[in-house]
Amino acid sequence: MCRFLRCVLLCTGLFSFAASASAETPSVVRGPALPGTSLLEMEGDGAEIASQMVAGIDRFLLQEIADAPGKRSQYWERDTSSPEAYTRSIEKNRQRLAEVLGVRDERLPEIAFQRTASVNEPLALASSETVEVIAVQWPVFGAIHGEGLLLRPQGKIRGCIVAIPDAAQTPEQSAGLEPGIAPSSQYARHLAESGFQVVIPTTITRERGLLKFDGPRQSQLPGRELLYRSAFELGRHLIGYEVQKVLAAVDAFTQEGTQPIGVIGYGEGGMLALYAGALDERIDSVGVSGYFTSRQKIWEEPIDRNVFGRLREFGDAEIASLIAPRRLAIEAAAGPQGDLPGEHGSAPGTLVSPSLEKVIQEARQARALVGDRISDSWLTLTSEEEGQGAFGSQRWLTQFLMGLKSSESLVTTTQLPEYDGQPIDKQARMVRQMDQINRQNQVILADSPAVRSSYFRPDTSSLAAFEKSVAPYREAFETEVIGKFDRPLLPASPRTRQIYSEPKWTGYEVALDVFPEVFAYGLLLVPNDLASDEKRPVVVCQHGLEGRPDHLIGDEKFGAYQAYAVALVERGFVVFCPQNPYIYQDRFRTLQRKANALGTTLFSIIVPQHRQITAWLKTQPFVDPDRIAFYGLSYGGKSAMRIPPLVPDYSAVICSGDFNEWVDKVASTRNPRSYIWTGEYEIFEFNLGNTFNYAEMAGLIAPRAFMVERGHFDGVADDEKVGHEFAKVRHLYAAKLKIPEQCEIEWFDGGHMINGQGSFNFLHHHLQWPKR
């Protein structure tokens, strides 16, 4: 159940049992199976069965992840007849990688490094006998600038390098200006001493609480997760923003001349170097240390590394193959390690140093993908101390420099540069970098309604034209936003058992097979006054976050539901209450992480469950297959916006306690009700902001009957946000499609709850069932 269910109702005291359900909680009894089904023999109550459901989905997703590497070849058409042919053949994969990384904003046409020192400061921040260190920034696009240090050799410049530190390191540490990195590992300094111009960008930290916001809400999320959340919803990514900074530095180097260009990094910097090298052919050599490995457990890593569809098409080997035939120098070294506890609303995550065995295995796979005909020396691997030695070894740097066509040997000294001016305020710089990304996200958010309006343009000249034109949007919604498992439903093999016997109705537990290890479960409530040949309408009643079907039938603790399932069955409707898998906190949220790695979501499981449920309901002799409605509260209302667009068997839909300007609620750092401030780290859906807000989702439900149930004091959103988004839906139904009777909203004086008045009238009308 959503957190708002208790806090809003208890604080306002607004709930008054509008639904006319029996006051007493039904007693549990165990009886026979429903005719035509097998006896359900699963042990435990509803809570234990829900736990079994989550566990089964987990096993299914883990198997899909295990199978993903073997299926990746279907996304590639490598031509290894020549280096030129190979490069052309992988271009669409390069573009796809850019898309999922959110690298989609055009950088400025002219980019140059700009000194950040004041007029009272020396031009060089620091210097040694061989290198001068300059504090610089460079524009990228919009509000975003790169910022860091430029190390310029005193003599002839042999090439240009972007050296990216880990998220826990500063440019000053990489340059040898401040402690924190052993001198032997200061590879940025060593490369500058060897005659290369080196820029060291600031990498966004995971430190908590640095960025402050106007208003009462503040965040204690790790810095990287905080910026990832909004960006992900808007089709961008923190990774993509940082890669864009690297590529903007490459732009600046390119505009300076034709010298060879390299990108190299450690830890998080190694990740960014790998992605940047894969995306940009101007980069002649790529160095990766402390990162390269199998990503089969990416769902355990920090959530800011969550890239939608990463494992479906790209392991590290596949990303490496986008660099060939250019040089990729991999160093197996001790990578960053540590746990990110799931506290203050953040997602749990773990940084693990890649094992030498995994690095070797992934590198071997990369070589096999490319083959010897393209190049037999494009990928090199160095390691010390069984792959857990210090990063920045001379062997690694020498291999990296070979990709820059450098015949001169690497120079390493123990001389560290010294400050000539005042040290940079590193925290202020980090806050600037974070603030720029946040502001860019908010600009994109503000522009997103216009983007969606341009994207979602069905033909409304007639209902027939609308139905035809909206079909591709439903397909895009399922494949690109919700995500789809390309497998058929299993035979349902229905198992049931009677669990309630009430004066007016009888209740059954129902379990149906969906996918291997995945089943649907719920409660079926059947009126006792059914005639032998009568077919009744069905209302599928959906619980909220952490809810269960039995919460909808009369437990006083769950008063916000108003026992509306019982109220409806007592009005003569057949009722089905499914168990959706958003239950057990981190257990289900981790399912979302695993699903995202495959380009899918939790609703990629829930939608097939509901397809199986409605298909089975339609076979029941007492069900009218053309009169099945969906009515959900809270997370069940969220479900109402995502399931019926893809389950045409639902002929009428009610979204209760959730309808609002969803993209703003998810991505805004100005909205005090935003999910930026909460612990629902699974709630974010990649690129939703550019495609389908709730108005567009309602457009996917149209022309079927659609209703919003809205309490004025519901803490989900403010009335004006709800009204603004609903006005778009009303305009579609009433003004464009000329079916105003199919769309309505009920405002009531209450909170986050089922009101059961206008919504019940809506069901009676659209399911053509008389009131009693």
N, C-alpha and C positions, 0 to 999 in steps of 0.2 A: 504494500500500500504506500502511496506517495506520502512523503513527510508532511505535506500540507493537510492531509486528511484529519490528523489529530489536532495539530497546532491551530489551524484556522477555526475549526469547529469548537474546540474547547475555549479558545480565547473570545469568540464572538457569541457563543451560545445560541447560534442561529438555526440549528437544525430542529425541524419539527416534522415528525414522521408523516410527510405528505403522501407517501405511498401507502396503500391500504393493505399492507401485509399483516399476517398474524404476528402478534407480539411475542409469542413464545418461540424459542429456538427449536427447530424440529429435532426429534430424537433419532439417533442413528440406530438402524437395524440392519441386519445382513440377511438377504433373501436370494431368490433365484435370479437367473439371467433373463434379460429381455428376450422375448421370442425371436428366433432367427439368429441368435448370437451364441457364442461360446461363453462359458462361465469365466469371469475374470478371477484369476487366482493370485494376483499380485498381493504381497503381504504389506501390511502397514496401512496407516490412514492417509488422508490426502496430502499431508505435509511430507510423509515419507515417499509417496509416489512422485510428488513434485521433485524431491531430491533425486530420485531415480531418473526422472526425465532430464534434469540438468546434467547428471553424470553420463547419461547416454549420448546427449548432444556433444558433450565434451569428447567422448571417445570417437564419435563420428568426425568431428572437426580435426582431431589429432590424426586420424587415418587419412583424411583429405590432405592435411599438411604433409604427411609422410609420402603420399602419392604424388604430390605436386611436382617434384623435380622430374619425374618420369613423363609428365604430360607437357612440359614446357616447350618441347620441340614443335608443337602445333602452332605456336605463336611466332616461330622464326622460319625464315626461308633463306638460309645462308648460302651464298654462292662463293665457293672457295677456289674458283678457277684462276683468280688473280687478286692482288690487293685492292685494285680499283673496283673490281666487281664485288668483292666482299664488302667494301665500304658502302657501296650503293645498296646492297641487299639488306643491310641492317639499319638503314635510315629510318624506316617506320618504327623499329624498336627503340631507336634513339628518341624519336618524337613521342612515343608512348611513355618512355621513362620521364621525359620532361613534363608530360601531362600529369602523371601521378605524383611527381615531386612538386607540382604547383609552379613550375618554371614557365609562366605563360604571359608575363608582363614584359613589354618591349623596353629594353634599356635605352638610356639616352644615347643619341648618335655620336656625341663627342664627350669623352671622359678623360680627365687628367687628374693626377694626384695634386692635392692642394695642401700646403703647409697649414697647420693649425696653431702654430706658435703666435703669441701676441707680438706687437711691434717692439715691446720692451725685452723680448727674449731673444737669445741667439738663434740663428737660422737652424742650427743643428741642435737637437735635444741632447745628444751625447756623441762621443767619438772615441776611436782608438787610432793606433798608427795606420791601420789598414781600412777602417770602416767608419763612416759617419752615419748617425742614426737621426732620422727626421720624423717628427710626429706629423702624420698626414691623414687626410680624409679624401674620399672620392665619391662623386654622385653615382647612383645606380638607376633608380627610377622613382617617381613620386616622392614620398617623404624619406625614402631609404638612402642612406649613405654607408659606405664602408668606412671604417676608421681603425687606425692602428699605427704601425711603425714602418718606415721605409729605410732599409739598410743599403747604403750605397758605397761600393768599394772606392777607395781613393784612386786606384789606377784604372786600366782599361776594363770596360764592362763586356763580359763574355756571353751574357744572356740574362734573362729575366725569370724570376721565380716567385710564386705565391706560396709561402710557407705557413700552414694553418695549424695553430696550436689546439690542444684538447680544450674542452669546455671548462676544465678546472685549471687552465693555465692562462697566463697573460702574455701579450706580445713582449713585454719587458723581460719576463723570465726566459722566453725563447731567444731574445737578443743578448742575454747575459748581463743585463743591466741590474737585475734584482734576483735574489735567491729564490729557489724553488725547483730549478732544473739543474741537474749536474752539468758542469762545463762540457763533459764529453758528449752529452745528449743535446747540446744547443745547436741543432743542425741548421737552423736559420742563420746563426752567426757564422758557422763554418762555411756555409755556401757563399755568404757575402765575402768572407775572407778569401775565398777561392776565385773571386772576380765576378760574382753574379749580383745583379741588383735584386734585392729581395724585399717584398712587401709582406708584412705579418698582420693579417686582419684580426680584429677582436672577435672571438667566438662567444656566442651567448652562453652565459653561465646557467647552472642549475641551482644557484643560491636562491633562497626564498626571501620574499618580502622587499626586494629592492625597488620595484616599480610601484609608485604611489598613484592613486586615482582620486579624481574629484568626487565628492560625495561620501556617503557613510560606509560603502562597501570597499573593503581592501582584500587583497589576495595573499595567501601564504603558500601558493603553489610554487614548485620549482620554476625558476625563470623560463626555462625552455618549454615546460609543459604549459605555462600560462600563455605564451605566445603561439604555441602549436594549436591550442583549442580553437580560437577564432579563425585562424588561417585555414585549418582543415575544413571547417564548415563552408568556407568561401572558395574552395578549390585551390587554395594555396597551401604552403607548408613552411614551417620554420626552416627545414632543410633547404627548401627551394629558395627562400630569401637569402640564406647564407651562401648557397651556390651562386646565386645571382651576384652577390658581392664579389665572389672570387672571379666570376666571368667578367665583371665590370673592370676588375684589375687587369685581367687579360686584355680587355679592350684598350685600356690605357697603355699597356706595354706595346700592343700592336700598333697603336697610333704613333708611338715613339720611334718605330723602326721595324726591321725585319729579323731581329735577333731571335734565337730559339727561346721557347717559353716552356717552363715546367711548373707543375703544381705538386706539392708534397705536404703531408700532414701526419699527425700522430693522434690516435684515439678518435675523438669526434672529428678532429682535423683530417685524419686519414679517411674517414667516411666521406667528408666533403670533397677531399681530393679525388677519391674514387668516382663519385658522382660527377664532379666537374669534368674530369678527364673523359668520362663516358659520353658526355653531352657535347663537348667542344673539340673539334678536330684540330683547332689551332694549337692545342696543348701538345707539345712534342713528347713530353715525358711526365709520368705520374709516379709519385712515391707514396706508398701506404704502409704505415706501421701501427701495430697494436690494434688493428680493427678487422682485417680480412679473415673471413671464416665462413662456415656454414651458417645461414641465418634461419635454420629450421626452428629455432626457439626465439624468434624475434618478438613474439608476444610476451616473453619474460623480460625483455629489455625495456629501458625507459620509454614511456609512451610517446615522447617526442620523436622517436624513430619509427613510429607507426605510419607506414606508407601503404595506402589502399591498393590491394592487389599485388603487393611486393613479391610474395612467394608463388603466385600463380604464373608469373612470367619471368621473374628475375631472382635468382640467387646471386651471391657475390660473383660466382663464376660467370654468369650471363652478363652482369654489368661489366666485369673485366673484359669480356669478349667484345664489348663496344669500343674498347680502347685500341685493340689490335688493328693494324700492325704496329702502332706506336708503342713506345716502351712503357711497361708497367713494372716497377721495382717494388716488390713486397718484402717487408721485414717482419718476420715472426718474432715479436718482442712482448715483454710483459705489458699488457694493455691496462687501461684504467679499470679499477675494480671497486665494488661497493654496492650496498643496498640502498635503494630509495624507498623508505617506508611509506605506505599509503596513509599519510596523516595530513590533517588540515585540508581534506578533500582531494588530495592528489592520488594518482594511480601508483600502485606499487611497481617497482622495477628493479632490475639487477644488472650491474655491469660486471661482466666476466671476462677475464683475459683469455683470448683465443688459445686453444691448445695447439701445439705444433702439428699433431696428427690431423686436426681439422683444417688447419691452414694448408698443409701439404695436399690433403684430399681435394680441397676447393681449387687450389692452384692447378692441380692435375686435371680437374674437370674443365677449367677454363682453357687449358692448352688443347684438350681433346676437342672442345667445341670449335676452336679456330683452325686447328690442323697445321701441319708443317708447311703446306704449300704457300700459306700467307706469310709466315715468318716462323723460324724455329727458335728465335731468341727474343721475342717481344716481351715475354714474361720471365722475370727472374725472381728467385726466392732466396733470401739470406736469413740466417738465424744463428743465435748464440745461446748457450746455456739451455738447450732443449726448448728453444722458442720462448723462454721467459727471461731473457737477458734485458739489459737496458736498451732503450730505443736510441736511434740516431747513430748507428755504427758506421764506421768508415766504409765497410764493404757495401752496405746498403746505399750510402750516398754515392759511392763510386759507380754502382750499377745505375742509379738514377741519372747521374751526369752523362753516362754513355748515351742515354736517349736524347741528350742535348748536343750531341756530336762534339763533346768536349774531349780533346786529346790530352789536356793538361791534367795533372794529378790534383786530388783534393788537398786543400790546405787546412790544417787544423792547428790552432794556437791555443795557448792558455791565457792570452791577454784579453781581458774583458774591457768593453767600452766603459767610459766614465761620463757622468752627467756634466754637460756644459751649462745647462739651464735647469729650471725647476722641474722635478719629476711630474709626470702627468697624474691628475687625479683619476685613478683607474676606476673607482666606483662611479664617479660622475660620468665617465666615458661609457661605462656599461649601461648606466641608466639611460643615457642618450640613445644608445643603440637599441635598447629594448623599447623605449618610448617611440622611436621612429617606426619600428615594426608594428607596434600597437596602433599608432595613428594611421599607418597605411591600411591595416585591417579595417579600421573604422571607416576610412574613406571608401574602401571596396564595399563594405556593408551598406553605406549610404547610397552607393550607386547600384546595388544589387536589384532593387525593384525594377529599374529600367532594363537591366540585363535580362531578368526573368520575363518581363513584358515582351521583349524582343524575341526571346526564345520560345515562349509558349503562345502560339498563335494558331489555334485550331480554326477550322472553317465553321462559322456559325450561321451560314446562310440558310441552313435547314438542319433538322435533327439527324437526317440521314447523312448529310455532309459532315456534320459534327462527329458522329459515331465513326465514320471512316477516317477522318483526319486525326482524331485523338488516339487511334490505335497505335501509331508509331511512338507517341509520347508515353503510353502505358508500357510499351516495350522498353523504351529508354529508361523509364523509372525503375523497372524491374532489373534490367541488366547493368545499368550504370550507377544507380543510387542504392537501391535495396540490395542488389546482388542476387545471382541465381546459380543454384547448383544444377548442372546439366545432367540430370538423372530423373527417370520416371518415378512416380509414387509406387510404393509397394502395394500389393493387395492389402486392403484395410484389415482383414482378419479380425472383425470386431469381437471384443470381449466385454461383457457387462455383468453387473450384479446389482441387485436391488439394495439400496442403502437407506432410503426413507420411505415410510408409509404414513401419510397424512390423510386427514379426512377428505381433502379436496384434490390431492395430487400424490403421485408416487415418484420417487427419485431413484435414479440408477447411476452408478459409476460406469464410465465408458472408456475403453482404451482402444486405439486404432494404430496400426503400424503406418509409418510414413516413409522413412529412409532406414537403411541399416543402422541399428542402435537408437533410432529416433522414433518416438511414438507420440501420439496426441492423447490427451486425457482430459476428462471433464465430467460434469454432472448433467444428466438429462432429467428434466422435470416434466412429467406428463400429467395433464388433467385427468381426473378420475371419471369425468362425465363424457368421455369420448364415445360416440356412437361407433358401431362396428365397422362401418364403411366411411367414416368421416375423416377428412383431411384438414388439419389445422395449420395456421401460420406459426412460424417459429421466430423467437427472438433469441439471438445469441448475446448473452450478457457477459461483458468482459471486465475483470477485476483490474486494479491498478498495481503499482510497484509493490513488490513483496507480498502480493495478495494471493489468495487461493479461492477456488470456486465456492467453498462453503462459507466464505466471508460475505457472500451475496445473499444468503438465505436466512439471516436472522440473529447473528451474534451481536450483542449490544456493544461490544468493543468496536465494531465496525459500522457504527451508526451512520456514517457518511454514505454508505451504500443504500441505506433505507430498506434493506431486505428486498430490493427491487426485483430480484429474480422470483421470489415467492409472490410478490404483488402481481407480477405479470402472469404467472401460471394460474393464480386464483382468478384472474380475469379471463382465463380460457386459452391463453397462448401456450403452446409448447415452448419450453425454455431449455437452452443449452448453455452451460457455464464452462468455457474451456479453461484449462490451466495453461497460461502462457509462461514461458521460462524466465521471465525477468524477476527472479526470486533468489534469495541467498547471497545477496550483496556481491562481494568480490568473485564468488563462484560464477555468477552469470555474467558479470562485467568482463571477466577473463574470457568468456565465450566470445564476446564481441571483439576482443583483441585478436583471438585466433581466427575468427571469421574475417575480420578486416584484412589480415595477411593474405587471404585468398580472394580478395575483391568482393567479399560478401559481408553480410551483417547478421545480427540476431534475427531480423525479419526475413532473412533468406531461409530460415528454419520455420518461423512462425507462419509465413504465408502458405507454404506447403501443408503445414498442420491444418490450417483452416480450409484449404482446398479439400483435404481428406475428410474433415468434419462435415462440411456442407455436402460433399458428394455422398457421404454415408447417410446424413439426415434425409436427403432426397429419396433414398431407397426405403425409408420407413413408411409403412402403410398408413400411418396417421399424420403424415407431413405433406403439406402442399408444397411442392418443389419450387413454385414460382413466388412463394411468399415467405422469404427468410430475411430477417433484419439483423443488423449489428448495432449494439448499444453498449458503449464502453465509457468508463469514468477514469480520469487521471491518465495513468500510463495506458489504461484501456481506451481512453480518448485519443491518445497518441496512436494506438493501434488502429483506431477507427479511421485515421487519416492515411494509413499505410497498407492495411490489409484489403479493404473493399475495392480500392482501385485495381487490384490484381486478382480479386475473387469475384467474378461476375455473378455468382449465385446469390450474393447479398443484394436484395432489391431495394432496401432502404437502410439508411445509416444515421446514427446519432452519435455525435462527438460531445461528450460531457466533461467539463472540468479540465479542458486542455486546449481548446481552439484559441489561437492567438497569432500574433505576428511572430511565428516560430523562429525564423532565421535571426531576427533581432534578439529574441530571448536567448538564443544559443551563442551568438557571436558578439554581442555588444558588451563593451566594458563601461558603458554609460548607464545601461538599464540595471537598476538595483535588483531586479528579479531574474537576472541572467544566470545561466548555468556556468558562467565563468567563475562564479563565487561558490559553487556547490561541489559535492562529491560525486555527481553523476558523470564520471569521466567517460562512460560508454555512450553518452547521448549524442555525440558529435557524428555527423554523417558527411562524408567527403563530397564537396562541391554542391551541396544542396542549395546553397545560397544563389547559385547561378542558374538553377533549374526549377525546383519545385518548392515553393513555400506552401502554406496551408491553402491559399486560394487556388493555386495550381493543382494541388492534390485533390481538392474538391472538384476541380474541373475534370479530373480523371474518374471521379465517381459519377458525374453528370452523364446522362440526364436522369439517373436514378434519384429517388427522393433523398434529400440531405437536410439534417437539422443540427443546430448547435444549441446546447443547454448551458446557460451561463449565469452563475451567481455573481451578483454585484461585488461581493466581498471575497471572491475567490482569489487567493494569493498567487495563482499561476500567472496572472497578468492584470493590467488595468483595463477597465472597460473600453477606454478609447483605443487601445491596441487591438482588442477583440473586434470592436465595431469597425475599425479601419480595414482589417483583413476580411471581415465578413461582407463588407460592402462590395468587394470585388466579386465574391461568390454570388451575391444577390444580383449584381449587374449581369453576370453571365447567364444565370437562370432566367431572370425576369426580362431584362432588356434585350439580350442577344438571342437566347433560345426560345423566348416567349412561353416559358413554363413556370411562372411565378409560384404556382401552387406546389411545386416540387421542392421548394427551398424555404426554410424558415429558421428563426432564432427565437428562443425564449429567454428573456432576462428575468431573473427572480431575486427576491430580497433574501439572499443566503450566501453561503460560502462554498467550499470545495466539496460538493455533495450531489447526490441524485435528488432532483426535485420531484420528478414523477408526476407532473401535471400536464404541461404542454407536450412533453415528450410522450406520455402515454396516449394523449389524444392523437399525436402524430402517428403512432404505431397503429392505433385502431383504424385511422383513416387510410393509411397507405398499405396496410396489410389486410384491409377490408374485413375487419373483425368487429362485430357490434359490441358496444359497451354493455356491461352488466350492472 
